[in-house]
């Protein structure tokens, strides 16, 4: 991936749109039609780009002035949060390294991949796994897959109305 200048115009959604439109690092080749891309609310402006590529974006729903989610929206939000939890946990582990917890200076960018590899190697060697697999994981994965399919069907019905 290429570095992006972080300013008011380069937010997560615009960076995602740029990466997908330019097919940076051939990322589109990694993706298949109907893949589910789990993102946070910062990516809401890139949902249409993902959908154009046949991807299903899963992000927490918005209250939009309401006081409470519907049951389906609350369940969807919990599902997305459970999946995103691991991403945020890994990011937190990386930010234990002072260099990675601050803004990275431009002169460091050519070596950033090497620095990340070193940090990840240290984490993998000396820290306990975040989660180890269990037999329950298979059942949870099946439930999440069924849930994702029902969310997709719900969205299709909602669009038809």
Residue frames as qw, qx, qy, qz and C-alpha x, y, z in Angstrom:
[[0.000, 0.889, 0.458, 0.000, 0.00, 0.00, 0.00],
 [0.374, 0.474, -0.037, 0.797, 1.10, 3.55, -0.58],
 [0.235, -0.368, -0.513, 0.739, 1.21, 6.13, 2.19],
 [0.012, 0.759, 0.482, 0.437, -1.47, 8.81, 2.33],
 [0.102, 0.267, -0.271, 0.919, -1.23, 12.31, 3.66],
 [0.238, -0.559, -0.764, 0.215, -3.52, 12.57, 6.66],
 [0.021, 0.023, 0.072, -0.997, -5.55, 15.74, 6.41],
 [0.466, 0.271, 0.416, -0.732, -9.18, 16.85, 6.27],
 [0.674, 0.398, -0.271, -0.560, -9.70, 15.40, 2.78],
 [0.537, 0.267, -0.800, -0.040, -7.89, 12.07, 3.20],
 [0.623, -0.320, 0.478, -0.531, -10.09, 10.22, 5.66],
 [0.479, -0.125, 0.869, -0.011, -10.55, 6.45, 5.92],
 [0.653, 0.538, 0.495, -0.197, -13.34, 6.40, 3.32],
 [0.437, 0.846, -0.205, -0.229, -11.48, 8.46, 0.70],
 [0.132, -0.576, 0.798, 0.117, -8.34, 6.35, 1.17],
 [0.579, 0.110, 0.803, -0.090, -10.41, 3.15, 0.78],
 [0.616, 0.712, 0.235, -0.240, -12.06, 4.53, -2.38],
 [0.213, 0.818, -0.490, -0.214, -8.66, 5.45, -3.79],
 [0.316, -0.365, 0.874, 0.044, -7.20, 2.02, -3.04],
 [0.618, 0.311, 0.711, -0.127, -10.17, 0.18, -4.56],
 [0.541, 0.799, 0.084, -0.249, -10.44, 2.39, -7.68],
 [0.209, 0.784, -0.568, -0.136, -6.72, 2.25, -8.40],
 [0.984, -0.012, -0.175, -0.026, -6.53, -1.42, -7.39],
 [0.045, -0.799, 0.552, -0.235, -3.52, -0.59, -5.24],
 [0.222, -0.398, 0.882, -0.120, -1.31, -3.65, -4.69],
 [0.431, -0.018, -0.785, -0.445, -3.90, -5.57, -6.77],
 [0.265, -0.038, 0.708, -0.654, -6.19, -5.64, -3.73],
 [0.715, 0.192, -0.015, -0.672, -9.25, -6.29, -5.89],
 [0.613, 0.272, -0.727, -0.149, -7.65, -9.62, -6.91],
 [0.072, 0.119, -0.865, 0.482, -7.78, -10.70, -3.25],
 [0.434, 0.167, 0.456, -0.759, -11.49, -10.04, -3.03],
 [0.029, 0.219, 0.915, 0.338, -14.38, -12.14, -4.35],
 [0.389, -0.357, -0.325, -0.784, -17.95, -11.19, -5.15],
 [0.708, -0.538, -0.325, -0.322, -20.10, -11.30, -2.00],
 [0.555, 0.011, -0.538, 0.635, -17.08, -11.09, 0.35],
 [0.369, -0.871, -0.319, -0.061, -17.99, -9.30, 3.55],
 [0.419, 0.392, -0.274, 0.771, -15.78, -6.34, 4.40],
 [0.483, -0.722, -0.459, 0.185, -16.12, -5.44, 8.09],
 [0.322, 0.407, -0.075, 0.851, -15.46, -1.74, 8.65],
 [0.168, -0.497, -0.552, 0.648, -16.23, 0.92, 11.21],
 [0.214, 0.843, 0.440, -0.221, -18.37, 4.00, 10.74],
 [0.154, -0.693, 0.296, 0.639, -15.46, 6.01, 9.33],
 [0.222, -0.096, 0.796, 0.555, -15.83, 4.05, 6.08],
 [0.419, 0.561, 0.622, -0.350, -19.51, 4.90, 5.45],
 [0.359, 0.769, -0.123, -0.514, -18.62, 7.08, 2.44],
 [0.104, 0.452, -0.811, -0.356, -16.89, 4.15, 0.73],
 [0.586, 0.140, 0.744, -0.289, -19.80, 1.71, 1.00],
 [0.685, 0.627, 0.099, -0.357, -21.05, 2.46, -2.54],
 [0.301, 0.678, -0.649, -0.169, -17.58, 1.78, -3.98],
 [0.272, -0.236, 0.922, -0.143, -17.42, -1.56, -2.17],
 [0.642, 0.359, 0.573, -0.362, -20.91, -2.48, -3.36],
 [0.549, 0.700, -0.256, -0.378, -19.98, -1.58, -6.97],
 [0.196, 0.510, -0.836, -0.052, -17.29, -4.26, -6.69],
 [0.761, -0.143, -0.563, -0.288, -19.84, -6.79, -5.42],
 [0.333, 0.089, -0.739, 0.578, -18.64, -6.60, -1.83],
 [0.485, -0.710, -0.459, -0.224, -20.90, -6.54, 1.20],
 [0.165, 0.446, -0.436, 0.764, -19.89, -3.94, 3.74],
 [0.595, -0.580, -0.556, 0.042, -20.73, -4.70, 7.34],
 [0.194, 0.306, -0.340, 0.868, -20.59, -1.73, 9.66],
 [0.057, -0.382, -0.737, 0.555, -22.41, -0.83, 12.84],
 [0.053, 0.720, 0.581, 0.375, -25.81, 0.77, 12.20],
 [0.104, 0.213, -0.164, 0.957, -26.54, 4.42, 13.01],
 [0.019, 0.475, 0.724, -0.500, -29.16, 5.67, 15.45],
 [0.077, 0.375, 0.466, 0.798, -30.05, 8.61, 13.18],
 [0.272, -0.361, 0.086, -0.888, -31.67, 10.61, 15.97],
 [0.778, -0.365, -0.420, -0.291, -33.39, 7.63, 17.57],
 [0.454, -0.689, 0.446, -0.346, -32.78, 6.68, 21.18],
 [0.639, -0.259, 0.720, -0.081, -32.36, 2.96, 20.61],
 [0.193, 0.277, -0.808, -0.483, -31.63, 0.36, 17.94],
 [0.870, -0.024, -0.154, -0.468, -34.16, -2.21, 16.82],
 [0.843, -0.330, 0.425, -0.017, -33.40, -5.75, 17.95],
 [0.864, 0.398, 0.165, 0.262, -32.00, -6.64, 14.51],
 [0.305, 0.850, -0.211, 0.374, -29.82, -3.51, 14.45],
 [0.493, -0.724, 0.434, -0.210, -28.54, -4.19, 17.97],
 [0.916, -0.091, 0.377, 0.100, -27.64, -7.75, 17.00],
 [0.704, 0.629, 0.035, 0.329, -25.94, -6.56, 13.83],
 [0.013, -0.893, 0.314, -0.321, -23.95, -4.00, 15.83],
 [0.710, -0.530, 0.456, -0.082, -22.83, -6.67, 18.31],
 [0.921, 0.220, 0.255, 0.197, -21.76, -8.97, 15.47],
 [0.493, 0.774, -0.108, 0.382, -19.68, -6.26, 13.80],
 [0.297, -0.832, 0.375, -0.282, -18.17, -5.25, 17.14],
 [0.874, -0.301, 0.380, 0.031, -17.14, -8.85, 17.91],
 [0.833, 0.404, 0.156, 0.343, -15.42, -9.13, 14.55],
 [0.273, 0.844, -0.146, 0.439, -13.73, -5.70, 14.76],
 [0.646, -0.742, 0.173, -0.053, -12.56, -6.37, 18.33],
 [0.885, -0.118, 0.218, 0.394, -9.65, -8.47, 17.12],
 [0.505, 0.639, 0.101, 0.571, -8.52, -5.74, 14.71],
 [0.195, -0.885, 0.101, -0.410, -8.54, -3.13, 17.44],
 [0.822, -0.535, 0.177, 0.085, -6.75, -5.49, 19.83],
 [0.815, 0.167, 0.166, 0.530, -3.94, -6.05, 17.34],
 [0.237, 0.786, 0.031, 0.570, -3.70, -2.30, 16.68],
 [0.513, -0.825, 0.113, -0.210, -3.43, -1.77, 20.44],
 [0.887, -0.285, 0.187, 0.312, -0.60, -4.28, 20.69],
 [0.638, 0.451, 0.129, 0.610, 1.27, -2.55, 17.86],
 [0.023, -0.860, -0.003, -0.510, 0.84, 0.83, 19.54],
 [0.768, -0.612, -0.003, 0.189, 2.73, -0.49, 22.59],
 [0.681, 0.044, 0.157, 0.714, 5.77, 0.36, 20.50],
 [0.100, -0.708, -0.151, 0.683, 6.40, 4.08, 20.93],
 [0.109, -0.233, 0.548, 0.796, 7.42, 4.51, 17.30],
 [0.078, -0.316, -0.826, -0.461, 4.12, 3.04, 16.05],
 [0.138, -0.673, -0.660, 0.305, 1.95, 4.90, 18.56],
 [0.047, -0.682, -0.019, 0.729, 2.89, 8.30, 17.15],
 [0.598, 0.764, 0.006, -0.242, 2.71, 9.93, 13.74],
 [0.813, -0.047, 0.359, 0.456, 5.23, 8.27, 11.44],
 [0.009, -0.764, 0.238, 0.600, 7.57, 10.76, 9.79],
 [0.730, 0.627, -0.094, -0.254, 7.92, 10.71, 6.00],
 [0.234, 0.671, -0.703, -0.017, 11.58, 9.71, 6.07],
 [0.420, -0.225, 0.843, -0.249, 10.57, 6.46, 7.88],
 [0.783, 0.324, 0.124, -0.516, 8.01, 5.39, 5.27],
 [0.600, 0.485, -0.607, -0.192, 10.44, 3.39, 3.07],
 [0.244, 0.239, -0.894, 0.288, 11.20, 1.16, 6.08],
 [0.570, -0.208, 0.271, -0.747, 7.72, 1.05, 7.62],
 [0.903, 0.038, -0.310, -0.295, 6.96, -2.48, 6.40],
 [0.599, 0.246, -0.658, 0.384, 10.20, -3.72, 7.96],
 [0.122, -0.290, 0.531, -0.786, 9.40, -1.97, 11.26],
 [0.763, -0.123, 0.050, -0.633, 5.93, -3.51, 11.32],
 [0.854, 0.140, -0.499, -0.039, 7.39, -6.97, 10.58],
 [0.348, 0.275, -0.677, 0.587, 9.83, -6.61, 13.47],
 [0.388, -0.226, 0.386, -0.806, 7.10, -5.40, 15.86],
 [0.863, -0.024, -0.148, -0.483, 4.76, -8.23, 14.84],
 [0.729, 0.210, -0.626, 0.180, 7.56, -10.79, 15.25],
 [0.082, 0.263, -0.646, 0.712, 8.29, -9.55, 18.77],
 [0.618, -0.135, 0.199, -0.749, 4.58, -9.64, 19.65],
 [0.887, 0.086, -0.348, -0.291, 4.17, -13.15, 18.24],
 [0.603, 0.251, -0.674, 0.345, 7.23, -14.42, 20.08],
 [0.210, 0.108, -0.640, 0.731, 6.76, -12.87, 23.50],
 [0.455, -0.052, 0.269, -0.847, 3.04, -12.22, 24.00],
 [0.391, 0.176, 0.889, -0.164, 0.32, -14.76, 24.52],
 [0.034, 0.311, 0.719, 0.621, -2.12, -15.34, 21.66],
 [0.339, -0.111, 0.079, -0.931, -5.14, -13.06, 21.71],
 [0.813, 0.023, 0.261, -0.520, -7.44, -16.00, 21.19],
 [0.117, -0.246, 0.937, 0.220, -6.82, -19.64, 20.51],
 [0.545, -0.024, -0.555, -0.628, -9.20, -21.71, 18.42],
 [0.371, -0.033, 0.813, -0.447, -11.83, -23.84, 20.07],
 [0.129, 0.303, 0.911, 0.247, -14.61, -26.11, 18.91],
 [0.124, 0.731, 0.502, -0.445, -17.08, -23.32, 19.71],
 [0.033, -0.519, 0.305, 0.798, -15.44, -21.15, 17.04],
 [0.053, 0.104, 0.842, 0.527, -16.85, -23.31, 14.25],
 [0.017, -0.648, -0.759, 0.058, -20.40, -22.89, 15.53],
 [0.072, -0.739, -0.153, 0.652, -19.92, -19.15, 16.03],
 [0.087, -0.299, 0.561, 0.767, -18.57, -18.84, 12.49],
 [0.024, 0.360, 0.866, 0.346, -21.62, -20.66, 11.12],
 [0.058, -0.758, -0.568, 0.315, -23.97, -18.40, 13.12],
 [0.096, -0.634, 0.123, 0.757, -22.16, -15.28, 11.90],
 [0.082, -0.051, 0.736, 0.671, -22.41, -16.51, 8.31],
 [0.018, -0.576, -0.806, -0.133, -26.15, -17.12, 8.67],
 [0.114, -0.773, -0.329, 0.531, -26.51, -13.71, 10.30],
 [0.123, -0.424, 0.379, 0.813, -24.57, -12.00, 7.51],
 [0.041, 0.232, 0.818, 0.524, -26.82, -13.67, 4.94],
 [0.071, -0.722, -0.680, 0.105, -29.95, -12.49, 6.75],
 [0.140, -0.688, -0.042, 0.711, -28.55, -8.93, 6.93],
 [0.105, -0.159, 0.617, 0.763, -27.88, -9.02, 3.19],
 [0.025, -0.468, -0.830, -0.301, -31.43, -10.24, 2.50],
 [0.131, -0.761, -0.480, 0.416, -32.85, -7.55, 4.82],
 [0.130, -0.534, 0.203, 0.810, -30.92, -4.83, 3.00],
 [0.058, 0.087, 0.757, 0.645, -32.12, -6.11, -0.38],
 [0.082, -0.646, -0.757, -0.047, -35.75, -6.06, 0.79],
 [0.177, -0.731, -0.251, 0.609, -35.27, -2.57, 2.28],
 [0.133, -0.321, 0.427, 0.835, -33.88, -1.24, -1.02],
 [0.033, 0.328, 0.823, 0.462, -36.83, -2.63, -2.96],
 [0.087, -0.725, -0.637, 0.249, -39.28, -0.62, -0.84]]
